[in-house]
Amino acid sequence: MSVKVEQLTKVYGEQRAVNNISFEAKKGQVLGFLGPNGAGKTTTMKIITCFIPQTQGSAEVCGYNTIDSPMEVRSRIGYLPEHNPLYKEMYVKEYLRFVGGLNKVSNRKKRVEEMIEWVGLGREQHKLIGALSKGYRQRVGLAQAMLHDPEVLILDEPTSGLDPNQLVEIRKLIIDLGKEKTVIFSTHIMQEVQAICDQVMIINKGEIVANDPVEALQNRITGSNVITVEFSKKIKKELLNKIPKIKSIQSLGDNQWQISSSLNDDIRKEIFDFAVQNELTLLGMRKEVYSVEDVFQELTK
């Protein structure tokens, strides 16, 4: 297990920024970490990366405890904070070599060249960081986070302020990283969650209110599979009740019905067979899928 958090609590004065949370993040997984402003996301990330200590509970990275072995933890983590702290008066390549020296990276020159190519900084490598666009500065931040080849990568809103083209490129880099490493990824952009993440964790007021695969999360609002169907003519509800595995039926008018089944039962085939057997023309059938944004709003409002 790459990251393991158990009963983690952080108290500032009388405020509980994080309240008794537990979760795990595995290798080869991108974990989306979501929550409103002030929910406790950044505090949790700072504890995992040994920037601040917790009040109670424990956090482990690759088997090392953040309190007992902070240097071992730091050596295994790449961290890109929300506000990318770069030395703007340094050149890109100069800065990455400096960071490589701090992390005692072996064959530093070769590793810096690899990172520059990997994040697409080839044309910008001889520029001052202060002269770069926001997108290229984010690439520099991602390169420094990956320079020492960490097992765990923690990214706090890495795509904030990027243009659409830059968003696509940075998302692809994160997806590629997630195939080999453990990635914990914080964002306010819900489309990114569906595009990038394998698992989604939502924190609200310091407590975890959801921790599910993306598809399972999208079904949390109803707790059911919901199918909307339209027939060519009016039919009675009693006839629809003959469809196997139905939980509930709701009329939407104009020959449209909303049919629910359990999360484990996708009954679209049963609906199609029902239409054939009863010589009904099926004008439309779709499975309702709620967005991550819908679920986020429902759980944090």
Residue pairs with C-beta under 8 A, 6 or more apart in sequence:
1 24
1 25
1 26
1 60
1 63
2 25
2 26
2 27
2 61
2 62
2 151
2 152
2 181
2 182
3 24
3 25
3 48
3 59
3 60
3 61
3 152
3 182
3 184
4 24
4 59
4 60
5 21
5 22
5 23
5 24
5 44
5 48
5 57
5 58
5 59
5 60
6 22
6 57
6 58
6 59
7 20
7 21
7 22
7 56
7 57
7 58
8 18
8 20
8 21
8 22
8 44
8 47
8 54
8 56
8 57
8 58
8 59
9 16
9 18
9 19
9 20
9 21
9 54
9 55
9 56
9 57
10 16
10 17
10 18
10 40
10 43
10 44
10 47
10 52
10 54
10 55
11 17
11 55
16 206
17 40
17 43
17 206
18 40
18 43
18 44
18 47
18 54
18 206
19 40
19 205
19 206
19 207
20 56
20 57
20 207
21 40
21 44
21 57
21 203
21 206
21 207
21 208
22 57
22 208
23 201
23 208
23 211
25 31
25 152
25 182
25 184
25 199
26 182
27 151
27 180
27 181
27 182
28 178
28 179
28 180
28 181
28 182
29 178
29 182
29 183
29 198
29 199
30 174
30 175
30 177
30 178
30 183
30 185
30 196
30 197
30 198
30 199
31 182
31 183
31 184
31 185
31 197
31 198
31 199
31 200
31 201
32 185
32 186
32 187
32 192
32 193
32 196
32 197
32 199
32 200
32 201
32 214
33 41
33 44
33 45
33 184
33 185
33 186
33 201
33 203
34 41
34 186
34 187
34 188
34 193
34 200
34 201
34 202
34 203
34 292
34 296
35 41
35 202
35 203
35 204
35 300
36 204
36 300
39 203
39 204
39 205
39 206
39 300
40 203
40 205
40 206
40 207
41 156
41 186
41 203
42 82
42 156
42 186
43 52
44 203
45 79
45 154
45 156
45 184
45 186
46 52
47 53
47 54
47 59
47 66
48 59
48 61
48 66
48 73
48 77
48 154
48 184
49 73
49 74
49 77
49 79
49 154
50 66
50 70
50 73
50 74
53 66
53 67
54 66
54 67
58 65
58 66
58 67
59 65
59 66
60 66
61 73
61 76
61 77
61 151
61 152
62 72
62 73
62 76
62 151
62 152
64 72
64 73
64 76
65 73
66 73
75 103
75 148
75 150
76 150
76 151
76 152
77 150
77 151
77 152
77 153
77 154
78 145
78 146
78 147
78 148
78 150
78 152
78 153
78 154
79 145
79 153
79 154
79 156
80 138
80 141
80 142
80 144
80 145
80 153
80 154
80 155
80 156
80 158
81 156
82 156
82 157
82 160
82 186
84 137
84 138
84 140
84 141
86 95
86 129
86 137
86 140
86 141
86 144
87 95
87 98
87 129
88 128
88 129
88 130
89 128
89 129
89 130
90 98
90 128
90 129
91 125
91 126
91 127
91 128
91 129
92 116
92 121
92 124
92 125
92 126
92 127
92 129
92 132
92 140
93 112
93 116
93 125
93 126
95 129
95 140
95 144
96 112
96 115
96 116
96 140
96 143
96 144
96 147
97 108
97 109
97 112
99 144
99 147
100 108
100 111
100 112
100 147
100 148
101 108
103 147
103 148
104 148
105 111
105 147
105 148
111 147
111 149
112 147
115 121
115 143
115 146
115 147
116 122
116 125
116 143
118 143
118 146
118 173
119 139
119 140
119 142
119 143
119 146
119 173
120 139
120 169
121 136
121 139
121 140
121 143
124 132
124 136
129 137
129 140
132 140
134 161
134 162
134 166
135 162
135 163
135 166
135 169
135 170
138 158
138 159
138 162
138 166
138 170
139 170
141 158
142 155
142 158
142 170
142 173
145 153
145 155
146 153
146 177
150 181
151 181
151 182
152 181
152 182
152 183
152 184
153 177
153 181
153 182
153 183
153 184
154 183
154 184
155 174
155 183
155 184
155 185
155 186
156 186
157 186
157 187
157 188
158 170
158 174
158 185
158 187
159 166
159 167
159 170
159 171
159 187
159 189
159 192
160 187
160 188
162 170
167 192
171 192
171 195
171 196
174 183
174 185
174 196
175 196
177 183
178 196
178 198
185 192
185 196
185 197
187 193
190 291
190 292
190 293
190 296
193 200
193 214
193 292
194 214
194 291
194 292
197 214
198 213
198 214
199 211
199 212
199 213
199 214
200 210
200 211
200 212
200 213
200 214
200 217
200 292
201 208
201 210
201 211
202 208
202 209
202 210
202 211
202 295
202 296
202 299
202 300
203 209
204 299
204 300
209 299
209 300
210 217
210 220
210 295
210 299
212 220
214 292
216 263
217 292
217 295
218 289
218 290
218 291
218 292
218 294
218 295
219 225
219 263
219 290
220 295
220 298
220 299
221 290
221 294
221 295
221 298
222 260
222 288
222 290
223 263
224 247
224 248
224 260
224 261
224 262
224 263
225 260
225 261
225 262
225 263
225 265
225 266
225 267
225 287
226 258
226 259
226 260
226 287
226 288
227 258
227 259
227 260
227 261
227 267
227 268
227 271
227 285
227 286
227 287
227 288
228 252
228 256
228 257
228 258
228 259
228 284
228 285
228 286
228 288
229 256
229 257
229 258
229 259
229 271
229 282
229 284
229 285
230 254
230 255
230 256
230 257
230 282
230 283
230 284
230 285
231 255
231 257
231 275
231 280
231 281
231 282
231 283
232 255
232 280
232 281
232 282
232 283
233 255
233 280
233 281
234 255
235 255
235 278
235 280
237 249
237 251
239 278
240 246
240 249
240 257
240 259
240 274
241 249
242 274
243 259
243 267
243 270
243 271
243 274
244 267
244 270
245 261
245 262
245 265
245 267
245 270
246 259
246 260
246 261
246 267
247 260
247 261
247 262
248 259
248 260
249 257
249 258
249 259
249 260
250 257
250 258
250 259
250 260
251 257
251 258
252 258
255 283
258 288
259 267
259 271
261 267
266 287
268 285
268 287
271 282
271 285
272 282
272 285
274 280
275 281
275 282
